[in-house]
Amino acid sequence: MPRYVALLRGINVGGNKKVPMAQLRELMEGLGYTGVATLLQSGNAVFTCKEKNPARVGAQLEAAIVKEFGFEVSVLLRTRDELEAVIKANPLPGAEDAPSRFLVTFLSEAPDPKRFAQFDPADYLPDEFRLTGREIYARFPDGIGNSKLATVLSGTRLGVIPTARNWSTVTKLLELADG
């Protein structure tokens, strides 16, 4: 059975869309998912499920969240193996040196190359970023708080749904998926 990593977008941020992790785990177990574990309060969960189609699993979880909590939440899924590949494919070396200043933005699908080409890396220096499939890797040497790039990556200008995690969270999620 596939081991999945669920990344919920925009919950428990600034008092909005409150989803207690214990309640999320119960909800997921009620859907028949097993080995459910959560990480932090920002909507990270790992679980095992008989369903092999990630799109169906994501839709099922999104519908259950609407029913349980009364609001919509986008759920981006990666399998355990896809998450491992994301870590191995990192095109920007040194993420381990400052993991809180390094983000992986997970995308619902690969963005249109023409749309992505509109983002000139020179406009965001000293920040740097690279697109690899359905992920954007980004380094923020001066921090994320005042970064123009961080704002762009968290928005919908690419025409896909994004949700970002810092490098430390990404690697901890893989450890949790393996645990």
N, C-alpha and C positions, 0 to 999 in steps of 0.2 A: 504494500500500500504506500502511496506517495506521502512523504513528509513535506508539509507546506509551511511557508512563512507568510503570515498575513500582515500587511502594513496598512493600518487605517489612517486615512488622511484627515487632519484637522480636528482631532478630538482632544478634549482636556487642555485646550489652549486658550488662555485668557478668560477662563470661566465659561467657555462655550462648549456645547456638545459634550456634556459630561457623560463619560462611560467608565464606571468603576471596573477595574480589571477583574475583580472577583466575579462580578456580575457577567462580564464578557466571557470569562472561562465557563461559567455555568451555562450560558447561552450556547456556546460552542459545543459543550458536552451534550446538551439537549438536542443538538443537530446530529449527534452520533459521532462527532469527532473524538478521537482518543489522543492520549498523551498531550493534552492541551497545557501549554505553559505561556505565561506572558512575561514581558520584559518592560520595565519602567511603566509610566502612566500615559505614555504617548501613543498607545495603540500598536503594540508589537506583540504578535502571538505566533507560536509554532504549534503544529498539530498534525495528526495523521488522519487520513480520510480515505475511504474506499473509492470515491469518485476520482477518476484520472483526468478529467477535463477541468483545468483551472478556471476557465470562464464560468462553468456551472457552479463550482465551489464558491467563487467570488460573488456571483449573483445570489446564491443561496444565503450567504453570510450577510450581504447588504440588505436583503429583504428581511432577514431575521432581526437585524439591528433597527430597521425602521419600525417593525412591529413591537419590539421590546422597548426602544428608547424614544420613538416618536419623531425621529429626524433621520435624514439621509446621510450616509457616510460612504465615501468611495473606499473600496478595499482593493489594494493591489497585491497580487499573489506572486510569489516565486516559489519554486520547489527548493528543497534543501540543496540539490545539486546545482540549480541555477544560481543560488546565493553563493555557493562556493566558487562558481565560475566568475561571478561578479568580483569577488575578492581577488581572484587570480588574474583577472583581466585589467586590473587597475593600471591605467596608462600614465599616471602621475606618481612617480616614486616618492617615498618619504611620508606617506599617510600616517605611519606609526609614530613619527616624530612629533606630530601635533594633531592627534585624532579629533579634537574638538573643533579644529579649524579646517577640517576636511569632510566634505559631504558627498554622499552618493544620493542623487535624486533619481528615484525609481519612477519610471513612466508607464502609463497604462499600455502604451504601444510605442514603437519607434516613431519619432516625429517626421513629418514631411521634410525631406532634405532642403527644399527651397525655403521653408520657414526657418529652419535651423541656421541656414546660411546667412540670414539677416542679422545674426548676432556676431558682430566683429569682436574677436578676443581683445583687440587693442582698446576697445571702449571700456573694458572692465579691469584693466591692470591696476594694481598688482595681482588681482585675482586671476586665476586661470582655470580653464575647464576643457573637458573633452567628452564627446559623445561616443558611446560604444553601444550600439544596439538600442536597448530600452533603458539605458542608464546614462546619466551625466555625472561625471566625476569632477569635483571642483575643490580647489585649494584657496583658502582665504587667509593669506599671511597676516593681515591686519585685523582679523576677526570677522565674524559674520554679521554682527549687529548693524553696521552702517554700510554694508556692501550693496551696491546697485545690482550686482550679479545675483546675490541671494534672493533679492526681491523678484527678479526676472524668473529665476528657476522655480520659485514657489507659486508663480502665477500660471495663467492659462495661455500665454502668448504663443506657445508651441502647438496649441490645438490638441493637447493630450492632457491627461490627468497626472500631476506630479505629486510625489511625497518624498521628502528628504530625510535622511538619517545620517548622523555623524559616523565617522569611521569606527569609533569605539562601539557604537550600537550595532553596526553592521557585523563586526567580527563577533560580538557577544551573541547576536542572533544565530550565527552559525554554530557557535558552541552550544547554545540552548537546543538547537535542532539536532545536534549530535548527542545530547545528554540523555 
